[in-house]
Amino acid sequence: MPAKQAQVRTANASRYITRLCKHFAHKVESSWDEQQGVTDFPFGRCVMQAGEVQLELHCSAEDDALLERVCWVVADHLERFSVAVEKGEGLTVEWQAA
């Protein structure tokens, strides 16, 4: 199963997990606590892990096209939330092969 991962530097990892998962939960299955979140999209999955200085993202899907969709959705939302919610923190997600 194709997968990508990213480590995004932020001191607000736990807060982002909560915001992302709460947002995604309006449409898809999503569960979370302060340290980890899991969202199951119809086209793939994203697992989020909070560290002290970073947010770790791990996305997987059945094929490369679906994986790109999962990664795009997660990165797009995280980047927009980081500007709108966290007073312009302006995060950028750079994916790497897992």
Buried (B, 14 or more C-beta within 10 A) or exposed (E): EBBBBBBBEBEBBBBBBBBBBEEBBEEBEBEBEEEBBBBBBEBBBBBBBBBEEBBBBBBBBEEEEBBBBBBEBBBEBBBEBBEEEBEEBEBEBEBEEE
